[in-house]
Amino acid sequence: MSKLLIFFFLLGCTKFYEVEKKNGIYLVRQVYSEIDSAKNIDWKIGRKREETISKGMRFSFTLPKIDDHGRTLLKKKYGIDSWVYRISREHRGQTRILGFFYYPLSSMTGSTKNYTLNLYYHAAAVSKRFRLFHCPAFNHRAVIGKIKIADRPLAQAKDMFVRENNRIPAKVSRIHINPMIFSAGVSMVGTYFVDFAFYDSETKKRYSEWNKVDNTIVITQETSKNVSSCVGVKEEVNPLPESRMPNIRDLEIR
């Protein structure tokens, strides 16, 4: 049976996962998550927005949901209140962690299916102000090639045992209503993957081994565009007048 069929079988049989106890250890059986979509995000640039490059990519992955009794038990006994997610990229044999965030278990309802995340080039990830630039900072003119979703080796439905682990020695952001943004750096070529674990957001402690989210996102190529109207322009140093942040006066009726 394919991994996709296994996932739909599990989803149909267990809308919410239960917390069980075996030999004195609490666990959740056969937890599964997968990356289910990924796409390029266009960025219109140039003094007249005449060219299109890539701002980055947007992808989503499914969220395992714990039932009410399980959430109460995990919180009372261990302080566990969330899933913590780790976003990473592998390129040329080296793996780099791009960021962490946590998703409160109590925020997941019957209609919760997945979460969407943005991975931007650094020129766009810096701030909203930088994303308004007509000529992106750091001479960013890249265009992402084909984005492919591929199987992730050894990623499968897996029993997750509750065990106290280390604190995460990094910033762990809470989810926002809008998709979160992480910087992928100056190049996005590489293989991207996600891992998750039980988490206590107050102590920043992880309470399980990292579990693999199935599938990876593979970007093997990116090209660069010449934008004649942006030659010599460095908006990170001297922003163009047309790239300024919107002002309340712009909305006044004249």
SULUR-V167100 format. One record per residue. N is the residue number from 0. PHI is phi as a letter, one per 40 degrees, with the letter a starting at -180 (NA if undefined). PSI is psi in degrees with one decimal (NA if undefined). Layout:
N:PHI:PSI
N:PHI:PSI
This chain:
0:NA:131.8
1:c:160.2
2:c:-34.4
3:c:-43.4
4:c:-38.6
5:c:-42.4
6:c:-47.5
7:c:-32.2
8:c:-45.8
9:c:-41.4
10:c:-39.1
11:c:-31.7
12:c:-32.4
13:b:91.0
14:c:-38.1
15:b:139.2
16:c:146.6
17:b:151.9
18:c:126.8
19:b:169.2
20:b:127.8
21:b:121.5
22:f:40.5
23:g:2.6
24:b:133.3
25:c:145.7
26:a:163.6
27:b:125.6
28:c:139.3
29:f:52.8
30:c:135.2
31:b:140.9
32:a:151.1
33:a:149.1
34:c:124.1
35:b:-7.9
36:a:154.8
37:a:136.1
38:a:155.9
39:c:147.4
40:b:115.5
41:c:152.6
42:b:112.3
43:c:121.1
44:b:178.7
45:h:158.7
46:d:-29.0
47:b:20.9
48:f:44.3
49:c:-9.8
50:b:158.9
51:b:124.6
52:b:-163.1
53:b:131.4
54:c:-30.2
55:i:-148.0
56:b:159.4
57:b:132.0
58:a:163.2
59:b:157.0
60:a:152.6
61:c:153.2
62:b:120.2
63:c:137.9
64:b:133.3
65:c:139.6
66:c:168.4
67:d:-47.1
68:c:-42.3
69:c:-42.0
70:c:-43.3
71:c:-43.6
72:c:-46.4
73:c:-38.3
74:c:-44.2
75:c:-42.7
76:c:-32.1
77:b:-12.3
78:g:3.5
79:c:124.9
80:b:0.0
81:a:168.0
82:c:139.3
83:b:136.6
84:b:142.3
85:b:124.7
86:b:127.3
87:b:162.2
88:b:138.4
89:b:130.6
90:a:127.1
91:f:41.3
92:g:-0.3
93:b:137.6
94:b:132.7
95:b:129.1
96:c:124.5
97:c:-23.4
98:i:169.0
99:b:149.3
100:a:161.2
101:b:148.8
102:b:110.8
103:d:133.0
104:c:-31.8
105:c:-15.0
106:c:-8.3
107:c:123.6
108:b:-177.5
109:c:-24.8
110:c:-7.6
111:c:125.4
112:b:-47.7
113:a:176.4
114:b:141.0
115:b:138.4
116:b:145.3
117:b:131.2
118:b:112.8
119:b:154.5
120:d:151.8
121:d:-33.8
122:c:-25.8
123:b:-25.5
124:c:-21.0
125:d:-49.4
126:a:167.4
127:c:-36.7
128:c:-42.6
129:c:-30.8
130:c:-13.3
131:c:-11.6
132:d:136.9
133:c:-30.8
134:b:97.7
135:d:148.1
136:c:160.7
137:f:26.0
138:f:34.5
139:c:120.3
140:b:24.1
141:c:149.1
142:b:123.2
143:c:137.1
144:c:-152.7
145:c:136.4
146:b:124.4
147:b:136.9
148:c:124.1
149:b:156.6
150:c:147.2
151:b:121.5
152:d:137.7
153:g:9.5
154:c:122.7
155:a:169.3
156:d:133.1
157:a:142.1
158:c:131.3
159:b:118.1
160:c:138.3
161:c:111.9
162:a:134.2
163:c:133.0
164:b:-160.8
165:c:159.0
166:c:150.9
167:c:113.6
168:c:52.7
169:a:168.3
170:c:130.2
171:b:109.8
172:c:147.3
173:c:147.5
174:d:152.7
175:b:167.6
176:c:-44.9
177:c:153.0
178:d:136.6
179:c:157.8
180:b:128.0
181:b:148.9
182:c:131.5
183:c:0.3
184:g:-158.8
185:c:-14.8
186:b:147.1
187:b:9.2
188:c:131.6
189:i:-174.9
190:b:125.7
191:b:140.9
192:a:163.1
193:b:141.5
194:b:156.8
195:a:160.0
196:a:165.2
197:c:148.9
198:a:141.2
199:b:107.6
200:c:-17.8
201:c:-44.0
202:c:-11.4
203:g:24.7
204:c:140.2
205:c:141.3
206:b:30.7
207:a:170.5
208:c:158.7
209:c:132.4
210:b:139.7
211:c:129.1
212:c:129.7
213:c:151.3
214:g:152.3
215:b:162.9
216:b:125.2
217:b:124.0
218:b:116.3
219:b:-12.2
220:a:145.2
221:a:146.5
222:b:175.4
223:b:140.6
224:b:145.0
225:c:124.7
226:b:100.4
227:d:-35.9
228:c:-9.6
229:b:2.9
230:c:126.7
231:g:-3.2
232:c:128.6
233:b:88.7
234:c:-22.5
235:c:-17.8
236:b:-50.3
237:b:92.1
238:d:142.9
239:c:149.1
240:d:-37.3
241:c:-9.1
242:c:6.9
243:c:157.0
244:c:145.9
245:d:142.6
246:b:147.9
247:d:-28.3
248:c:-22.5
249:c:-19.7
250:c:-5.8
251:c:142.9
252:c:124.0
253:b:NA
